[in-house]
């Protein structure tokens, strides 16, 4: 078998098998990295989401952006809603239905402006209409919820008071004043209003199937090499059989023409 494997044709097969193994190994590593990212994200959410509410300044000092490890931290703040600064974020899914998320700036007791995502409302009957949005409570209010980082700017020009994403720099530009470097997903308000937008779904902490995919790719790594070795062994066994000769196809019978038959 080793003599056969030294032939150029079989050396090419071996090279292709090795390349196949390297590719599948790298694909396994890629899926495992995605699994690790999901595990890290789950651990952060589970550590922060159900924690005791903290003052905002302890999680996010003034003038700073939210660190990745503090995402979904639970905080409690007090202030007054600036209802005139309400913005709607378009094309936001909730339970497989698209609508708007309602952003209202909350002027905190220390003068900072914190953007609060009060929840989700369904689209209006036509695209030219805006939905009815339950009003934020007026006067002093205690607000509790979870901190999230700013979302990327999608680069879309929309009508006034509408956004394509929860892009805090663009929200700040629209309000013409600086805002805190994270927004708050509303959990509760005190005093509670008669109605509020639908609460957002909790974060997804599922790990999905990335680890299983990684194992599948890694189990595939030796398949190409095994296949080449099996084929080479079979060819070596066939060549070693005594008197073995390549089979020849039987000659095709000569076609007899009508005028040939008449000659007999």
C-alpha positions in Angstrom: 0.0 0.0 0.0 2.9 2.4 0.8 4.3 1.9 -2.7 0.9 3.0 -4.1 0.7 6.0 -1.9 4.1 7.3 -3.2 2.6 7.5 -6.7 1.9 11.1 -7.8 -1.9 10.5 -8.1 -2.1 9.2 -4.6 0.1 11.9 -3.2 -2.3 14.4 -4.6 -5.2 12.6 -2.9 -3.3 12.7 0.4 -2.7 16.5 0.0 -6.4 17.1 -0.7 -7.3 14.9 2.4 -5.0 17.0 4.6 -6.4 20.3 3.3 -9.9 18.9 3.9 -8.9 18.1 7.5 -7.4 21.5 8.1 -10.6 23.3 6.8 -12.9 21.2 8.9 -10.7 21.7 12.0 -10.9 25.5 11.5 -14.6 25.4 11.0 -14.9 23.5 14.3 -12.8 26.1 16.1 -15.0 28.9 14.6 -18.1 27.2 15.9 -16.5 26.6 19.3 -15.5 30.3 19.5 -19.2 31.2 18.9 -20.2 28.8 21.6 -17.7 30.5 24.0 -19.1 33.9 23.1 -22.6 32.7 23.9 -21.5 31.2 27.2 -19.8 34.5 28.2 -22.9 36.5 27.2 -25.1 34.1 29.2 -22.9 34.4 32.3 -23.0 38.2 32.1 -26.7 38.4 31.7 -27.4 35.9 34.5 -25.1 37.7 36.9 -26.6 41.2 36.2 -30.2 40.7 35.1 -31.5 39.3 38.4 -29.2 41.4 40.7 -30.4 43.9 43.2 -31.1 47.4 41.7 -28.1 49.7 42.1 -27.7 53.5 41.8 -26.8 54.5 38.3 -23.6 56.2 39.4 -22.2 52.9 40.8 -22.6 51.1 37.5 -22.0 53.9 35.1 -19.9 56.9 36.3 -20.8 60.2 34.7 -19.5 60.7 31.2 -18.5 57.1 30.6 -19.9 54.4 28.3 -21.3 51.1 29.6 -18.6 48.4 29.9 -19.4 45.1 28.2 -19.3 43.2 31.6 -22.0 45.6 33.0 -24.6 45.1 30.3 -28.0 44.3 31.6 -27.1 45.7 35.0 -30.2 46.4 37.1 -30.4 50.0 38.3 -32.8 52.4 40.0 -33.1 56.1 39.2 -35.4 59.0 39.8 -36.3 62.0 37.8 -38.9 63.6 35.5 -39.8 62.4 32.0 -39.3 64.9 29.2 -42.4 63.7 27.3 -41.7 66.3 24.5 -38.5 64.4 23.6 -40.3 61.1 23.0 -38.8 59.1 20.0 -40.0 56.0 18.2 -37.7 53.3 17.0 -39.0 51.7 13.8 -39.1 48.0 12.7 -38.7 46.5 16.2 -39.9 42.9 16.6 -41.9 41.7 19.6 -43.3 38.2 19.7 -42.9 37.9 15.9 -44.8 41.2 15.2 -43.1 44.4 14.1 -43.8 47.7 15.6 -42.0 50.6 17.5 -40.1 50.8 20.7 -40.8 54.0 22.7 -37.9 56.1 23.9 -38.5 58.8 26.4 -35.7 60.9 28.0 -35.7 61.0 31.8 -34.1 64.1 33.4 -32.4 62.7 36.5 -32.1 64.5 39.8 -28.5 65.3 39.1 -29.3 66.8 35.8 -28.2 64.0 33.5 -30.5 62.8 30.8 -31.1 59.0 30.6 -32.9 57.5 27.6 -35.6 55.1 28.8 -37.0 52.4 26.5 -40.5 52.2 27.9 -41.5 49.2 25.7 -43.1 48.2 22.5 -46.3 49.4 20.6 -47.7 47.8 17.4 -47.7 49.6 14.1 -50.6 51.8 13.1 -53.1 50.4 10.4 -51.2 52.3 7.7 -47.5 53.2 7.2 -48.4 56.9 7.1 -49.8 56.9 10.6 -48.1 56.7 13.9 -49.4 54.4 16.6 -51.1 55.4 19.8 -48.5 55.4 22.6 -49.5 55.3 26.3 -48.2 58.5 28.0 -45.3 58.4 30.4 -46.1 59.5 34.0 -45.7 63.2 34.7 -43.9 64.6 37.7 -41.3 62.9 39.8 -41.0 59.2 39.1 -38.9 56.3 40.4 -37.7 54.1 37.5 -36.2 50.7 37.6 -34.7 48.7 34.7 -31.7 47.3 32.9 -28.8 49.2 31.2 -28.0 48.5 27.6 -25.3 50.0 25.3 -26.0 52.3 22.4 -26.8 50.5 19.1 -25.0 51.2 15.8 -26.2 54.0 13.5 -28.0 52.5 10.5 -27.5 55.6 8.5 -31.2 56.1 7.6 -32.9 59.5 7.4 -36.3 59.3 9.0 -38.9 61.8 10.0 -38.5 63.9 13.1 -38.8 61.9 16.4 -38.2 58.6 14.7 -35.0 56.4 14.7 -33.9 53.3 12.9 -32.0 52.0 15.9 -31.4 53.0 19.5 -28.4 55.2 18.5 -27.7 57.4 21.5 -25.5 59.9 19.7 -28.3 60.5 17.2 -30.8 60.7 20.0 -28.6 63.3 21.7 -28.3 65.3 18.5 -32.1 65.2 18.1 -32.6 66.4 21.7 -29.8 68.9 21.4 -28.4 67.9 24.7 -26.0 65.2 26.0 -27.4 61.9 27.2 -26.0 59.1 29.5 -23.8 56.6 27.7 -26.3 53.8 28.0 -30.1 53.5 27.8 -32.4 51.8 30.3 -34.9 49.1 29.4 -37.9 49.8 31.6 -38.9 47.2 34.3 -41.2 49.3 36.5 -42.2 52.9 37.3 -43.4 54.4 40.6 -46.0 55.8 40.5 -47.2 53.4 37.9 -49.2 54.9 35.0 -52.7 53.5 34.0 -51.1 51.9 30.9 -47.7 51.5 29.4 -46.2 50.1 26.2 -45.7 46.3 26.2 -42.7 45.2 28.2 -39.8 43.9 26.1 -38.9 40.3 26.1 -36.1 39.2 28.5 -32.7 38.6 26.9 -32.1 35.3 25.2 -29.5 33.2 27.1 -29.7 30.1 25.0 -26.4 28.6 23.9 -27.9 27.3 20.6 -26.1 24.5 18.7 -22.7 25.9 18.1 -21.0 23.3 20.4 -22.7 20.4 18.6 -21.6 21.9 15.2 -18.0 22.1 16.5 -18.0 18.5 17.5 -19.5 17.5 14.1 -16.7 19.4 12.2 -14.0 17.9 14.4 -15.3 14.4 13.9 -15.1 15.0 10.2 -11.4 16.0 10.2 -10.0 12.4 9.6 -12.7 11.3 7.1 -10.7 12.4 4.0 -7.5 10.7 5.1 -9.4 7.5 6.1 -11.1 7.4 2.7 -7.8 7.8 0.8 -6.1 5.0 2.9 -9.0 2.6 2.4 -9.0 3.2 -1.4 -5.2 2.7 -1.6 -5.4 -0.5 0.4 -8.1 -1.9 -1.9 -6.0 -1.1 -4.9 -2.9 -2.7 -3.4 -4.9 -5.9 -2.6 -6.2 -6.1 -6.1 -2.7 -5.6 -7.6 -1.3 -8.3 -5.3 -3.7 -11.1 -6.5 -1.8 -13.7 -8.6 -2.6 -13.6 -12.3 -4.6 -10.5 -11.8 -5.0 -8.6 -15.1 -7.2 -5.8 -16.0 -10.5 -7.1 -17.3 -11.1 -6.6 -21.0 -14.5 -5.9 -22.4 -15.8 -8.5 -24.8 -15.6 -7.4 -28.5 -18.9 -6.2 -29.8 -20.4 -8.5 -32.4 -20.0 -7.4 -35.9 -23.3 -6.0 -37.3 -24.6 -8.2 -40.1 -26.1 -6.3 -42.9 -29.0 -7.5 -45.0 -27.0 -7.6 -48.2 -24.3 -9.7 -46.3 -26.9 -12.3 -45.4 -28.0 -12.5 -49.1 -24.4 -13.6 -50.0 -24.7 -16.8 -48.1 
